[in-house]
Structures are given as structure tokens and as C-alpha cells.
């Protein structure tokens, strides 16, 4: 998997076991990449600052403890011959992680999908979702309490348009899904979900057989576009691991993930209106709300985060 060169791992040194650090070290080794381990001392809430006279001293104590632990993690990785650094950040986790990514020009962030103390309902925690929305690098979120070794990887592509952003993300998704599957000796599949948005309206006003013909024409058109894309990557739509599926995109992908035991989903997360760096595409948001597996989220090269470095 020769792609990532500067990897940042967001970890939580309060815990004893760090499988995500172990996997990041292996990825760094295979890529000859540098690695940076970070942990964050969260800012005290307004209420905590009011009732705790010595909150700054307490923050310093927490930072010192985290520094000792993360340095020990880094030494263990360094002993394997990997170029690794470590750092304790202070502030809001998602913001400080993104600032570190920008400063260090990292091209991959690895983090758990949801911390053990997360207050957010659902499979992904608040920090994870903010990284997906705002981090300029690729974001790899690993399911909690698992070693990030994957058996079946799914890449989601949208070949319905020729827009440069769609083309770029499709290429990245397929190449990464294929590369990771080779690296981990696992299966990978590619899915393109299609639908004819006006079908219900047409069926209410036109003969069934005519609408059926329109739908079949749309299916053939989608298949031709998918096939043309795949042939650029030395495969075609008739391969066993290629799936052209009709349905509503988010719901169909969520069902595919569940039915086929997908444990890593590779996808683009930015719609064309999302280049300002705040919102994921609406489809990506809906997909994430319906799945329970690790995610590797890809951004376009010109993505600009709304998070800014401090002056």
C-alpha cells in the first residue's frame, strides 16, 4: 500500500491497549512513511473553570501524564525502526488534530470511530464526524476495540458524471480499496448504486412498458459508464467483485455492508458544494448514519478546511 507518507494517529493514552498504533506502525513501515502519535488534553468546560480554582495546574498534570505515556508508545514503535514522533495537544480534540494535520502536512489521520467515553449516540463519535467533515487529509476511522485488520473492503464509486471532482474521488477510492486488500490479503468489492429519480412520476402518467424501457435504458447507461471507468483500472463491470445495484444510495449501501460482512468502507465524503470545508455531501452523511464498520474517507486535493491555524 504505497500511498501515505505522513501519518498522524490520534490515540487515547488513558487505555492500556492501542491496536490502532500497532496497525499504523505497519502501514508506516510498508509505505516508508513517518508517524506522529498525538493525544489531546481537553479544555475544561466553563463550569469546571468556575468551580476549580487550580484548573490550569490540573491541566498541566494531565498533560504531563499523557506525555509520559505517549512517549513510551512512540519508543516502542521507534524500536521497530520506524520514524515516529509524539505530541500532546491541548484544546478541542477535533480542532487541534486538524491543526496538527495542516501544520505537519499529514496525508492520513487514523483514529477510533468512537471513544469509550463518547456521549454521542450512534456508531461514530462527535470527534470522528468532525474529522470526516473538516480534516483536509484522508481520515481512517477504525471500529472501537478491534484490530484494524479487514476481511472484506468495499469501495463506493459514483460514475454517473464526468465532473473532475467525481472522477478524482472515484480513482482514489478504487485504488485505495484495491491497495489495502492486497496489503492485508483480503477481499475487496466495488459498488455503484443507481436509481431513476423520476420513475414514480412517470409511472403515474405513462404506460408501464414505456417506463420499464426508460428504466432499462438508464441501467444500461450506468453500466456503460461504470464499465468505461473500470477498464481504466484493468477490470470491468462483469467481474465478480463489481456490483451495480439499483436503489436509494445510502440505504442500499448500508444493506450491502451488513449483508456482505463489510468491515471497511472506502468512500469520498465531499460533495461539490462542500469544498468550503464544512459539510460532507448529503449522501455521505446518510451512508455514515446507517453503517457500523470502519471507514476510510477520501477528500479531493483542493479541499480546504474551515479550521484555521492560530496566529
N, C-alpha and C positions, 0 to 999 in steps of 0.2 A: 504494500500500500504506500507507494511513493508519492505522497501529495503534501502532507502537512509538515512544515518546517519549524514552527514556533508554537508550542502547545502550552496552554495555561490550564491548570487543574484547580478548580475550586473545591476545597475539601473542608471537613469539619473535624478539627483535632480533638474535640471532646470525646470522640469514639476511638476504640482501640483497633478496629479492623478497617482497612482502606483498600478494598479491591479496585476501586477506580484509579488509584495511584499506581497500583501494580499493572493494570492494563495500559494506562497512559505511558508508563515506562517502556512497555513492549512496543507500543506504537512509535514512540520516540526512537527506540533502537532500530526498528525496521525502516524508519524514514531518515535516520541520522539527524533527527530533529533535536532542538533544545526544549527543555521542560522547565516550567515555573510552577511551583506549588504555592497556592495562596489560601489564607483563611481570613475571616473578617471579624473584627470586634464591632459588634453592632452598636450604633449610637443609642444612648439612654433615651427613653421616652421623656416627654416634657414633665409628666407626673413624677417619674423616678428622679429627675433632676431637682424637683421641688422638695421632695421628702428625704433625699440622701445628700447630706452636707458634703461628703467626700467622694462624690461620684467620679470625679476625674482620677483620683487615686485608685479607685476600684477598677476603672477602665485600664489604667496602666498595669495593674496586677494581672488582669485578664490577658492583656496584650503580651506581657512577659511570659505567661504560661503557654499561650498559643505559639509564641516564637520558639520556645524550647522544644515543643512537640513537633512543629513543622520543620524545624531544622533537623531533628532526628529522622523524620521521614525522608528529607532530602539526602541526608548522609547515606541512608540505606539504598536509595536509588543511585547515588553517585558511586557507591561501591560496585555497582554493576557496569560501570564505565560510561554512564550516560551524563551528558552535560545538563545539570539541574541547578536551579536557583530556588529560593523560597522567600516569602514575604508575608507579613501580617498587615492587612489593610484596616482602616477604620472608617465607619460610616454605614450607609445603607448598602447591603451586600451587592445588589444588582448594579447599582450606580458605580461603586468602587471597583467591581470586577470589570465592568465595561471600560472605565477609565484606564485600568491597567492594561487591558487589551489594546486600547488605542495608543497608549504610550509605548508599549512594547511591540506594537505591530504584530500581535499574535494572529495566526490564521485558524486556530481551533481552540474552543473552550470546552472542557469536559466538566460535567457536574452531575450530581444526582438529580433525578426528576422531582423528588420531593424530600425535603429534610424530615427527620423524625419528629421534630417539634413544630412542623408547619401547621398553621391554623386554617389553611385553605382547604375546602372540600375538593375532592377530585384527585386524579392521578398525578397531576403536575402542581408543584408548589408555586407561590407567588414569585419568588426569585427566578425560578426556571422560566416562567412565562415572560417575565420582563427581559430576561436574556434573549429569548426567542424573538421578542418584538424589537429590541433596541440594540443588541450587540452586533457590531459590523462583521464579525468573523462567523465562521460556521460554529454551530452550537450542538454538542453531543450530550444529550441527557440520558443517563443510564437509570434503569428501573432500580428503586431502592433495594438494598440488601441482596443484590445479585452480583455475581462476577460478570462483567460485560463481555461474555463470550456468546456469540449468537449462532443459532442453528438455521434460521430462515430469515433472510433480509428482503424487504420489499421496497422498491423504488417507485415513486409516483411521478408520472410524466403527463404533461398536457401538450399534445402535439397538434391542437386544433388551430393554432395561429402561427404566423411567421414573425411575430413581434420579437425583436432581438432579446428582450428580457426572458421571454418564454424559451427561446432557443438556447440561451446560455444556461438557464437553470436545468432544462432537460438534459443537456450534455453532462453537466456536473452530477446530477442525480444518478444517471445510468452508470457513469464512470466510477463513482464512489461506491455504489451498491455492488458493482462487479468487483472492484478492487478489494473491498472489505471481505467479500465472500471468498475470494482467493486467499487472502491473508489468514482468515480464520477457518478455511476449509469447510465452508458452509454453503447452503443453497441460497440462490437469490432469484427473485422474480421481479418483473416489471408490470405495472398496471396502468392502463389509461381508461378512465371512466367517461362515458359519453351519455348524452341524453338529447332528446329533441324538445326544447322548452315549450314550443307552441303546439305540441301534439294534442293536448286536451281541447284546446280551442278549435283546432282543425277538425277533430273528430265530432265536435258538436255541430259542424257546419258543412262537412263534406262526406262523400261516401267512404265507408270503411276501407274498401280495397284501394282507393286512391291514397288515403292517408298511410296505409300499410306500405305502399310503394314509396312514398316520401321518406318514411322511416328507414326502409331498406336502403334507399339511396344515401341517406345520412350515414348509416352504418358502414356502407362501402367506402364513402368518402373518408370517414375516420380511420378505417382500416388502411386505406391507401396512404394517408398522411403518416400514420404510425409506422407502416412498413418502410416508407421512404426514410424516416428518421432512424429506424433500427438498422437499415442497410449501411448507414454511415458508421455504424458500430459493429459491423460484421455479424449481424444476425437479422432475423425477420420476424414478422408477426405470427408465423406458423410454428415457431419454437415453443417447446413445452412450457417454458418459464415466462412466456409473454401472455398477458391477459387483457383483452379488450372487453370491457364489461359495461353493460347498459344499466343506468340507474342514476340516482341523485348522488353526487360525488362523495360528500362527507359520509353519508350513511352507508354507501356501498363499500368504501374503503374500510370503514370501521368493521363491517361484517366480514370482509375479506381477511383483515388482520386476525379476527377472532377465529374464523373457520379454518385458516391455514397455519395457525400457530406461528404467526409472525412475531419475532421478538426484537426486530429493529426496523423502523420505518425511516426511509431516506426521502426527504421532500424539500421543495422550495417553500419558503414562508412569506415571501414578499409579493403582493400584488402590484400592478403597475402604478397604482395610486399611493403605494406605501414607501416610495423612495425617500420621503422626508424622514424616515427612520422611526416612526412611532407604531404604526399599525401593521399587523400581518394582514395578508389577504383574508377576506371573509371566509373563503373556502378552507384555508389552512386553520383558522380559528375553530371552525366547526369540526374538522377532522380531529384536531387535538382534544376536543371535548368528548370525543367518542371512543378513544383508544386507550389501552393500558399496556403499552410496551415502550421500549427505549426509542428515542428519536434522534436522528441526525438532521439538523435543519440547515439548509444552504441559503446564503444570501448572494445577490449579484455583486459584481465587482464595484459598481458605483453606489452601493448602499451607503448612506450617511446616517450615523446615529444621532438621535436628538440629545444624547448625553454629551456634555462638553467637558473638556479638561478645565481644571481650576486655574485661574490666572496667577 
